[in-house]
Amino acid sequence: MHVADYVWYITVGVLLALLAFDVFIIGRRPHEPTTRESATAIAFYVGLAVIFGLGVWAFSGGRYAGEFYAGWLTEYSLSVDNLFIFLIIMTRFKVPRKYQQTALLVGIILALFFRGIFIAVGAAAINQFSWVFYLFGAFLVYTAVHLARQGENDDDDYKENSVIRFARRRLNASEEYNGVKLTVVQNGKRLVTPMAIVIVALGTTDLLFALDSIPAIFGLTQEPYLVFTANAFALMGLRQLFFLIGGLLDKLVYLSIGLAVVLGFIGLKLVMEALHHDGVSWAPEIPILVSLAIIVGTLAVTTVASLWKVRRDRDRELDEVAAVEEPRPAVDATEG
């Protein structure tokens, strides 16, 4: 896939313009987005991704469009899983709802920055060393096994990383938030606010998640342009998605298992294709349409199974409560 330099410039320029609009127009006033505002923004960004994929199809063919859609869906699903961790961070640090969108916006900007670096490094490594595919594949399979063992999402699974613990110990932090500001002066001393610690937590979490997402997207396409745009579109609207489905994240109980299946499949796909290119005849090349079908099917089954389990557990709890509260038949005092 040949992408002219001016196409890169236009794409990056448009994405930066969208980011600037989100930062300086929508996000300039700290507030909790309404359901309508969030749904409208998500529909807009998803529509942009679909239109972009159709543009790739028109100019470069169905194969590359399929690679973009597969990469975008995978990265979007991983981003939704990230939201669960973001929700835990916001809860643990007691971030006021009206300040959460600013914290998320900074976190998304950091995610774009980190993923841009990882994409550049990953593309350079792939061009120089073919064995990187084996490394990426093994890492994804390892991650898949870890996610499968983890099972359902649980607040207790989240552990603060060493950077967050260091920031907590070493930085003099105030007890109260000072709006969205990162520092405050108290008694003549400048202290960091809890918002600064939250930004550290979100940034380092984004960095760790990039370690999973970048090998996953390279397992679906080796085109840097598609890798970059799939990641960019996956992060667009993530802030609004947080507020729209924040209460629904707990219902996606099997999301980690579904992602484990997707990442495990991509990891095996990477290894099989690397073996195929190294002359191993029995190792197949998996068509992108097959990959796309497996990804979409897995995510659909995961969502349906999660909602079914939540509904079943809720009905069971209601039945148990009804059984406990069911009045016993009155005993006639004249009997006996």
N, C-alpha and C positions, 0 to 999 in steps of 0.2 A: 504494500500500500504506500503510494507516494503522496506525501503531504507537503505542498509548497510552503516556503517560509511565510508568505503573506497570509496563508490560511491559519498557521500557528498564531501569528500576530493578531489577526481578527478574532480568533477563538479566545485567546487569553484576554484581549481587550474587552470583549463582550462579557466574559465571566467576571472580570474585575469591575466592570460597570454594574453588573447585577449585585455583586458583593457590596460595592459602595452604596448603591441604592438601599440595600438591606441595612447597612450600618448607619448611614447618615440620614436617611429619611424615615424608614420604618422603626429602626431601633434607637433613634435619638432620644425618645421619651421612654424611660423605664416604666413598663406596664405589663400586665398579664394579658396576652392576646386572647381575644374572644374565640369561640368555636368557629364562627363564620370567618373571621380573619384568618385563622389557621387553616381551615379547609380550603379557602380561596387560594392562599399562597401555595399549599401543597399541590392543588390541582394545576396551578400555573407552572410550577417547576416540573411536575411529572409530565405535563403536556409538552414542555420544552424538550425533555429527554426523549420522548416518543418522536417528536418532530425531527430532532437531531438524528436519531437513528434512521428515520426515513430518508433524511438527506444523505447519510452515509450510504444507504442502499442505492439511491439514485446516482451518486457519483462514483461509488467504488464497488457496488455489487452486494448481493445478499449475504455472502460469506462474512464480510466485515461488519455488516449491519447486525448479523447474528452474534458475532463476537462482542460488539458493543452492548447489545441488549443482555447477553448472558453476564457480561462483566458488571453492567450497571445493576442488574437484579441481585447479583451476589453481593456487591458492595453495599447496596441499599439494605439488604437483609442483615449484613454485619453491622451497619450503622444503627439499625433498629435495636439490635442486641446491645450496642454501645449505650443506647438511651437508658437501658435498665441500670447500668452502672452509673450513668449521669444522675438518674433519679435517686439512687442510694447516696451519692455524694451530696446532692442538694439537701436531702433529708438529714444526713448526719451533721452537716454544717449549718442547718437551720436557715438556709437562704430564703429571705422573704420572696414570695411569689412574684412580686413586681420587679425584683432585681434578677430573677432567674434567667430571663431572656437575654440580658446583657452578658451574664456569665457564659451562657451557651454560645452566644455570638463570638465571644473571644475564643472559646474552645474550638469552634468550627474553623475560625481563621487559623488557629494553631494547627489543626488537623490538616488543612490544605497545605500549609507550609511544610509540615513533616512529611506528608505523603508525596509532595513534589520532590523533596530531597530523595526519598526512598525510591521513587519511580526512576529518577535520573541514575541513581546508583545501581538499581536493579537492571535497567536497560544496558548500562555500560558493562555490567558483569556478564550478562547473557551474551553480549556481542563478543566478549573476550574469552569466556570460559563456558564450554558446553555442559560441563559437569554441574553447573549451577542449577540446572533443571532437576537433577537428582537431589540436591540439597533442599531446594524449594519443595519438591514432592515429599521428601521425608519429613520436613518440618510441618507441612500441612497434615499429613497422616498423624503425626504426634499430637498436633493441636486437636484434630478430630477425636482421637482417643480420649484426650483430656476433657473435652466438652461432653462426650458421651458418658464418661464416668461421673461428671458433674451433675448430669440429669437436669432436673427442673431448676429454674432460676431461683436463687434464694439470697436474701440479704446477707446471711452469714457467710456466703461464699466470697464476698468482697473483702479484700485485705489491703490496707493502705501500703503503698510501696515505700521504698526507703527514702525517696526524695521528699514525699509528703511528711514522713516521720521526721526527717532532718529539718524541714521547714517549720514544723510544729515546735521542735526543740530550740532551734537557733534564732528564729525570728521573734522579735518582741511584738506580739499581736494584741490588739485591743479586744475587748469583749463584745463590743457593739459594732454593727455595720454603720458605715458613714456613706449612705447612699451606695453608689457603685464605685466610689473612690477606693484606691488601693492603700492609701496611707491616711493618717490623721495625727494631729498634734494634740497631745494630752500632757498637762503639767510641764510644758516646755520640752517634751520629748516627742520625737516623731516615731509613731508606731505603724505597723502594717495592720490593715483591717482583715477580718475573716474572709473578705472577698478575695484578697491576694492569695490566701491559702487555697481557696476554692479554684482560682485560676491555675495554680500550680497542680492541683489534683486533676483538673480536667485536661491540662496540657500533657502531663506525664501519662495519663490514661490514653489519650489520643496517640501518643508515641508507641505505647505497647500494642494498641490495636492495629497500628500501621504494620507491625511485624507480621500480623496474620493476613491483612487485607491485600498487601502488595504481592506476596507470593501467590495468593488466590487469583488475582486478576491476571498475573502473568501466566497462570495455568490455562487461561481461556484465550488470551491474545498476547502476542509479543510486539504489537504495534504501540509504541510509546504514546502516540496521539490518542488512540482509543483507551489506553490505560489511564491517561490523564483525564480525559473527558468523562469516562465512566465514574472515576472517583469524584470529580467535581460535581457532576449531576447527582451522585448519591448523597453528597453533603448538603446540597441545596434543599431548603425547606426542612432541614432536620430540626431546627429550633422550633418551628411551628408544629412539627410532628410530635415533639416532646409534649407540648401542651394539649394537643388534640387527643393523643392516645396514652397520655401519662397514666390515666386510671385504668387503661386496658392492658398495659404491659404485664401486669401480674397474671392476666388471663392467657398469655402466650407461654404456657408452662413448658411446652415441648420445643420452644424455639432453639434452645441450645442443642438438643438432639438433632433437630432438622439441619442446623448449621454444621453439626458434626458430620452428617451424611454428605452434605454438599462439599465441605472441605476435604473429607476423605476421598470422595470421588475425584475432585480436582487434583489432589495429590497423586492418586494412582494414575490419572490421565497424564500428568506430567512425566511420571516415571516411564509409563508405557510408550509415550511418544519419544522420549529421550532414547529408550532402548531401540525403538524403530529406526530413528535417525542414525544410531550407531551400528545398524546392520543386523539387528536381531529380527529375524523374519517373522517369528510368531507374535511379536509385540504389535498390537493394532494401533492405528491412528483413529481416534474417536472424532467423528464429524461434529462440527459446532452445533448443528441442529439437534443431534442426540444429547449433547451437553446441555443445551438450552431446555430441552424437554425434561431432562432429569432434574435440573435446578427448579424449574417452574412446578413440576409435579411434586417434588419433595417439599417445597415451601407451602404448596396448597394443602397437602396431606397434613403437614405439621400444624397449620393454622386450624384446620377442621378438627383434628384430634385434640388440640389444646382447648378449643371452645367446647367440644363435647365433654371433655373431662371436667372442666370447670362447672358446666351445667349439671353433670351427673353428681359431682361432689356437693353442689348447692342443694339439689333435690334430696340427696341422702341426709344432709344436715337438717333440712326442713322436716323430713319424715321422722328423724330422731327426736327433734324438738316436739313435734306433734304427738309422738308416742309418750313422751315424758309428761306433757301437759294434758293428755287425754283424761277426762274425769272418770273416776271409778264409779261403778254403779252403787247407788245408795243401798244400805242394808236396812231392811225392815225390822224395827225394834221388836215387833210382836212375834217374829219368827223364833222358833225354838221353844 
